Amino acid sequence: MLHTGVGARGLSWHSLKVNGAFGWRVVLVSVVLFSLFSVTIQPSRAAIDSSVDTDVLYLRTDPSTDAGVIAEMTYGQYVAVIDGPTEDGWYFLDYEGSQGWAYGAYLNVGGSSGWEAASDASVGGSGSTVWVATDALNIRAEPTRKSWVLGTVGQGESLSIAGERDNGFYPVWYGDNIGWVAGKYLSWEPVSGGQERWIDVDRSSSTIRLMVGNESVGYWWAAMGFDDSDNGFYSTAIGTYHVYEKNAALTWTDWARGYIEYWVAFDPDRFNGFHSWTMDENGNVIEGGDGATGGCVAMDPGLAAALYEFATYGMRVEIHW
């Protein structure tokens, strides 16, 4: 909520004379002026009870998909509409104290869509190509918003339909698996890709950044290979890679002699990828499980889950000093 009013706490009604008049009149005038000032600086809201109506929606610096990202908003979160829509459907919002622009087709404004989006037409069956028409779209295990998220695809990415629509969701190929996406956020014509989503790995500081264009939307420390060389087999080797495999389940690995989860593979030559700390069969981190690796990038399980949801097949991974 945006609070910009000026409070009158501490004012009291005294009967002291001021220039022949009682002081309470002066105080009353002051309170009235304060009240008027408070009203005038409140943002003029175009609607009430507005919220995000897509999996992920970016708050941007300007009304354009090429503009910088201020914040990442998720489904159901409240926003205050300050102004809009523009002629092409953008609203100026306040989100948790930050102000910027978001596209109205992915907002619920006063109980209905903030802008008329492209219709969810038939795609002609299995094999048809569709494009993501929202900032980020979750691919789910089942055709329901409550289902487990397999991964996320960004605006402009293409998907191949794998069957018939069910409950407003379409089955799509995601790697070698089939997942489900909400049809209302798909386009049957190519969509501008907006800003690239990718992962930055900085070996000099042992940190990971989840990137949208040049903006970091997530940042944390991670354990990396004990081999300090640029390209040794047990190093987190310098270079450009792409995500080629994902597995969220708690899984045994001979390399760590333990279990890991949220596996996101990027280096097929060294079998390196992102994953959680090393665990026992019950999912508890073992002693030393958060130490240096044989080349993988390991992290707290909660952060590994966040990276897993952010990463998509084919996503670029940059590793550097």
DAQUI-V782409 format. One record per helix or strand of 2 or more residues. SS is the DSSP state (2 for helix, 1 for strand). FROM is the first residue (numbers start at 1). TO is the last residue. If there is no record, write none. Layout:
ss:SS from:FROM to:TO
ss:SS from:FROM to:TO
This chain:
ss:1 from:17 to:18
ss:1 from:21 to:22
ss:2 from:23 to:40
ss:1 from:50 to:52
ss:1 from:56 to:60
ss:1 from:69 to:74
ss:1 from:78 to:84
ss:1 from:90 to:95
ss:1 from:98 to:103
ss:2 from:104 to:106
ss:1 from:107 to:109
ss:1 from:112 to:113
ss:1 from:129 to:132
ss:1 from:136 to:140
ss:1 from:149 to:154
ss:1 from:158 to:161
ss:1 from:169 to:174
ss:1 from:177 to:182
ss:2 from:183 to:185
ss:1 from:186 to:187
ss:1 from:197 to:202
ss:1 from:207 to:212
ss:1 from:215 to:221
ss:1 from:239 to:242
ss:1 from:245 to:247
ss:1 from:251 to:253
ss:1 from:258 to:260
ss:1 from:263 to:267
ss:1 from:272 to:276
ss:1 from:297 to:299
ss:2 from:301 to:310
ss:1 from:316 to:320
